[in-house]
């Protein structure tokens, strides 16, 4: 078997080229749109025929090249049942995919997303975002479920022989490959963890949204054909209810746009809130990261709405407004007392 591991630096995504060395039939796993030309050039250089383009799930951090590869080579695109409806072939756990003398077994490994699958061939398993090197995929969007991921890793992937080589969908620390035995012993998220401990870890990662989330998911449900060239929808202010604040404050930068006497007055302020009155908002915001999620707060929601719209006009991409302001927060607390 010919195996090559390829890397996209922008999204830390691994793409895998597999081929049967006798028939020269090949497939790509989790190809990235911006790297399509690189991957096609490698296929040509090695004298291969691309038969399949496989995705382990509908990705949120990059746009797949599957649709582009299909257009360029007439290969078949492969997705999980419940994944991209545009795929030519839909597979589920237990299915087999033939590539010359090679046979890939499909493993159902949901949890990172509800359509996540892994592919096993011989002593190798390609785990997508389910199992990473000393980590796991997150479970906080696209119908992710930490309990399902615990079972996928513990009952499906960890049931493989210890010397099985694990090829992950991403790595952010320079690792390239691991083994089932290593992850059973050393993976800090799941090794020797109970289901409850794992769920608690996954529910408290506090990760920011993936950089390409808004474009990647809809593009990937269309096999990536529209890709990054499609016009990005203009961002808009997202209203947040008081009940949502507790889950958000650790993930966003909280900007309170009241005056100093209000900030320290009877309504108080949210934990970790920064006081930035409207008169200095624009000058202060020049030094902020425009990709960082922001939550705007005031007394009733009126001033924060105006401030949020101003930040959107300045190019900020993820701006939220606390609906009803601190008045609504304190009212909700009183109702629960």
C-alpha positions, 0 to 999 in steps of 0.5 A: 500500500502506498500512503502519503500524509499531506498537510494544510498549514492554515487549518492544520488539516491532514489529507491522506493519499492511499493507493494500491501499488499494483493497480495504481488506483488511489483515493484521498481522505479529507482533501482541502480545497486550497490544496486540490492542485497540490494533491492532483499533481502528486497523483499525476507524478506517482502515476495514479488514477484517483477513484475516490475522494472520502470525507470523514464528516462534514467539516467546520474548519475547512472546505473539502476539495471532494467536489472539485476533485470529482469535476477534475478526475471523475472520481466518486465522492464518499460521505457518511449516511447523514453527511453530505447529500451530494456525495456519490456513495454513502457509507455507514459502519460495517461497509467496505470500500474496495481499492484494487487489492485494498479493502477499507472498512468503515467504522461508525465513530459519531460524537464530534459530529453526528455523521463522523466515520473512520476508515480502517485498512490493514494496520492503519485507521484514519480517524478524522476528528474523532481521535487525535494525537493526545486529544479528541475532536470537540463536541459543541456543534453540528449535533456533537455529543460527548457521550457518543464520542466516548463510546466511539473511542472506547468501544470502537477505536480502542477495540482495535489492536494496540499496534494499529497506527492512528492517522488523525484529521488534524494536529496543532502541536507537530505530531503526525501519527500515533497508535491505539496503544499510546492513546489508550495509555496517554490521551489526557481527555479519555485515558482512564476517564469515566464517561462522566469525567469525559463529558465534563472535560468536553463540555468545558473546553471553552474553544472559540468557533472554528475560523471558517465555520460560517463558510465551511459547513454549508459549502461542505454539505454541497461537496465543497463545490461553491467553496471559499469563492462563494460570497460570504453572508454579511455578519449581523448582530446576534441577540443573546438572552440572559439565560445564555450568558453563563455558558458564553462568558468564558468564550467571549470578550464582554464589553460593557458600554455604560458609564463608570457610575452605572458599571459600579452601581446597583445593577452591577456588571457581568464577571470579567466585563470590560468597561468601555463607554461609547465615547471611547469605544471606537478608539479602543476597538482599533487594537482588538482582534476582529475575529474574537467573539464580543458580547456587548452589554448595557443597562437595557440593550439599547446602547449595546445594540448601537455599539454592536452595529458600530463594531460590525461596521468596523469589521468585527466578525462575531458581535453579540448583544445582551438582549434587555441588558443588565436589567434583564439579567437581574430580573432573571436572577430574581425570578429564579430566587 
